[in-house]
Amino acid sequence: MNPDISIRLMTVEDYPQVYNLWTITDGMAMRGYDDSSEGIARFLKKNPTSNFVALRGDELVGVILCGMDGRRAYIYHTVVRTDLRNQGIGKALLHAVYEAVEKEGIKKSGLLVMKRNEIGNIFWRSQGWTERDDLNYYSFKNAEQTEY
Ligand SMILES: CC(C)(COP(=O)(O)OP(=O)(O)OC[C@H]1O[C@@H](n2cnc3c(N)ncnc32)[C@H](O)[C@@H]1OP(=O)(O)O)[C@@H](O)C(=O)NCCC(=O)NCCS
């Protein structure tokens, strides 16, 4: 990986830079409620060991979210800043998550990627993730204001 980059756990203080990175990235499916500062603070509190950022000095240049529910780990919103892609940063973020997931004793992980996200799909396949065509994904609104 690029030697100028370090990986560490994400904190709530990282939110403004993380949110900015998400919003400048093409193809991110942002959710107003889940991705608000309150939503992310709640997520980090529930999952204190499995969300990571990549830094170059003080600049936040990558992020990966992972939530664990005791059975599976689910990954969300993995992004590396455009000018620093293809230098192993995405892979390093993912390996930080693998380590956290292993410590929890969880054996299987999942994630969703938009079919039209060509780079995203290439990345996950390159990391050995299997595309499932034998199941349907269902979602349900538990509250009126929640987006899918
Ligand atoms: C997906 C993403 C996070 C990858 O980050 P990255 O730092 O560029 O990834 P890495 O440099 O660690 O690449 C890891 C592997 O992915 C593959 N890969 C990544 N980008 C690729 C591209 N544009 N074309 C071909 N292969 C690619 C390579 O096989 C690479 O392995 P290698 O270095 O052994 O050749 C980054 O492209 C990104 O932010 N994309 C936009 C957001 C997104 O789509 N996120 C995923 C959906 S949640």
The ligand as a Gaussian input file, in Angstrom:
#p B3LYP/6-31G(d) Opt

LIG

0 1
 C      -13.905000       0.354000      -4.828000
 C      -12.792000       1.220000      -4.255000
 C      -13.088000       1.505000      -2.767000
 C      -11.455000       0.457000      -4.388000
 O      -10.450000       1.189000      -3.720000
 P       -8.930000       1.159000      -4.200000
 O       -8.106000       1.749000      -3.121000
 O       -8.792000       1.757000      -5.544000
 O       -8.689000      -0.414000      -4.302000
 P       -7.273000      -1.171000      -4.264000
 O       -6.199000      -0.296000      -4.818000
 O       -7.066000      -1.721000      -2.886000
 O       -7.546000      -2.328000      -5.309000
 C       -7.761000      -3.648000      -4.912000
 C       -8.059000      -4.485000      -6.124000
 O       -9.268000      -4.062000      -6.739000
 C       -9.165000      -4.174000      -8.168000
 N       -9.497000      -2.872000      -8.725000
 C       -9.758000      -1.746000      -8.028000
 N      -10.092000      -0.736000      -8.880000
 C      -10.020000      -1.249000     -10.118000
 C      -10.257000      -0.716000     -11.424000
 N      -10.613000       0.568000     -11.601000
 N      -10.127000      -1.543000     -12.486000
 C       -9.734000      -2.845000     -12.306000
 N       -9.491000      -3.395000     -11.098000
 C       -9.640000      -2.618000     -10.026000
 C       -7.774000      -4.636000      -8.474000
 O       -7.855000      -6.022000      -8.727000
 C       -7.017000      -4.410000      -7.187000
 O       -6.151000      -5.474000      -6.912000
 P       -4.607000      -5.354000      -7.261000
 O       -4.114000      -4.094000      -6.605000
 O       -4.070000      -6.584000      -6.632000
 O       -4.539000      -5.296000      -8.738000
 C      -12.655000       2.566000      -5.034000
 O      -12.549000       2.291000      -6.415000
 C      -13.842000       3.504000      -4.842000
 O      -13.860000       4.319000      -3.917000
 N      -14.863000       3.384000      -5.734000
 C      -16.050000       4.251000      -5.630000
 C      -16.974000       3.847000      -4.520000
 C      -17.438000       2.415000      -4.685000
 O      -17.840000       2.018000      -5.763000
 N      -17.384000       1.637000      -3.600000
 C      -17.749000       0.229000      -3.621000
 C      -19.187000       0.009000      -3.486000
 S      -19.698000       0.086000      -1.795000

